[in-house]
């Protein structure tokens, strides 16, 4: 309940508490009396709540309140009692805030159990002798947590629908109704942010906030990539500065809000928009500056209401793009709601997207932001207006940009109805003129790919903006490939243009693997999704048999091409006689192709990969245009030795990509270690810091509303959960390792623990006891057992008891630490000063491996367990463990088996945080039989496709009319004995 005392118009106070996305609506006004600035608003909660902060938007021209008195649980709330009361729970000084960006924290101890809250706005900035000294309020947000919790009702949904998720929990309802978040479920991958300047942007950040300073908060980034350019890989440790009251008061970008503080102007000022865009460009599109503009309502109150697709400048269009990107970066709830405020906005949005598609002459930094906006749009296909504008760009018309040979192959692989649709569509789109909608639908995505390679061709040195553009573009293609509606027609485009082979072939990519580490990781993810085990047209999961059939079909086509060459080209014809097993790996294919000439290899690649020979030569020339004779006519250019080598490498890579066998998803996941190693733990591209705020791409899968198959869904969750647990493990290591203070007592002596940590002890030795043979059809050991020896001699008694409580299935970690030698001029660094990738080098962490406990023994070999109540004998302990079989096999293959003798530190974790391996093993087990994960009637809808009504019980197959009880009831007499008090009626005939 909400009541106001001293308001000019009764009942207007209720409208102050509304959704956060509607906070900028100035039409909602609560005003005090004209001759009195005092107004009291009383809020009575349905259940006791814990309040943490307030947000307030006041009136302009000095009518905004400057003093606020808060009284919690006042016994007699009325105007005179509260205004004349000489005490308050807390008093706040307010500033003029037109966008609700300033958060006023309250004393949590005094507002921990609030049933009613009285807010006395006591003053404003109007002069006392003025005729109108009233206080004006437009919006109030209360942030906190409810104390009453209700039971959770589990509902199995036939299809995810954000409109169906109304909040039912009182504790959440308090946040929703008073803090102002609309009562709808967030789309996957987004979280409703608080409107304060300290928005949390990741689950990792929440976890990091719970640690008592041991997760490396506030790291500073000091790494530089080659050539002096800072790569996006090393931005991980830098925290995005949060907005403060000082920023909103003094920052010049905050002053721009005066333009729309009194409401949306009637006429757009193109010069003003150009000025804002220019200033943003001067500060290199600093996220802090864009956050200020977004908080102040630049999009909702100025850019979008005044947008006219026919008259808007490119700066106006690009400014809308920037503000939408900022909303996605900060995980704003339902970001597209800012553009869909009315039913007429669908046409306006479509016109806006047409302007977006036609943007050109963008610098590389702006181009990266443009691609980022397109990616956000294609990930929002659940929004009807966005879907209608974007989905047509990845439809059948874009196949008109394919080469003739590959288009013929793609149509042959597609269903018959696709071929018929293409033939009718081809006639309809044959008259497409440049700039028209039809032309854009045909050429937009193909031109994006071609323009990317044109830009790569002219790239001479790496810059921060250039690396970001490369990463954003690959991320965009990954998201297109990971959704069936966009995958069907874009996948042939990438194959036709040999995207994966060309993306890695440029000299600047090969010579800068460290600076482009994230880019190469994203390319590998794109390669994974291009060969994903799914039928693009029927959405059926392809099992191992179907995948092998598809590979053999490719080999048959390759043999046919080899036999079609003239008889005098015996080396090429000889390739057709090779069995598929002789061409199933990169090494075998490369060795076989080394016997034929360059010209024959080019002809073979063009025919086998269905690529025009002229295009193949053009692609090779683009890798290094300086290697060709520019004076020669097109198609007859004399190529240098280096150029021919590059052309040959491109052809070999293309044939390897088509012919080489690939591991299935199940084989891939079974060979993936469940324990993180040192490479994964400190890779900021895979496991970012808690300060990650969406400023750059990550080599991580995304959880969308649509998935390719059930295996795809399980695989994404497997990877994300594995990396989430890796983040927690890394945080534990970053707390434990600095406490150990590893050092050498002598110059040639082994490293020793000079400090102390309750979660780590010195490891005396490890012995591999048993390695069992692989199971049938596998190539990794079925079991690897080891014994770890460590001492608890110098450990405190209570810590010793904790170590003796290690039980079966607990997880421990072995670390090989070799601290670097510190010279006289060495300056120690704190954890805040180290980036993620610098931490292991600074402390000398060489290797990390995990193990699962089997049993714990004391010095006499007695098993320590909950059933053995005897005191352990001695200080020496032996831990029998299972090593990770996949990791052990990888170590053997990499000739790293000797690392197990180098481990010198044993680390344990808290038991309640140490169940990650069991969860990962369960998900991996489900992937072995994905067809049994969910029922057939829910399959398509769970993946985001199909008709929701098909999952209704009326549409399902009729239930069984009979039940076979087998030997539960042997005879009729047996049935009567089981249910003696029941009446039995015999049916005249079977049901």
Helices and strands as residue ranges (DSSP letters): E 2-5, G 12-16, G 20-22, E 30-31, E 39-58, E 65-72, H 79-83, E 90-93, E 104-105, E 114-124, E 136-146, G 162-164, H 170-174, I 175-179, H 203-210, G 226-228, G 232-235, H 245-250, H 252-255, G 256-259, H 270-282, H 287-295, H 298-298, I 299-303, H 314-329, G 335-338, H 345-357, H 364-378, H 384-390, G 391-394, G 396-401, H 404-413, H 416-428, H 437-457, H 464-481, H 484-496, H 499-503, H 507-510, H 517-530, H 544-563, H 570-575, G 580-583, H 586-593, H 598-608, H 613-623, G 625-627, H 641-659, H 665-670, H 678-681, H 710-740, E 742-744, E 751-753, E 760-771, E 784-791, H 797-803, E 811-817, G 831-833, H 836-843, E 845-857, E 876-883, H 885-893, G 897-901, E 905-908, G 911-913, H 916-927, G 930-932, H 936-942, G 948-951, H 972-978
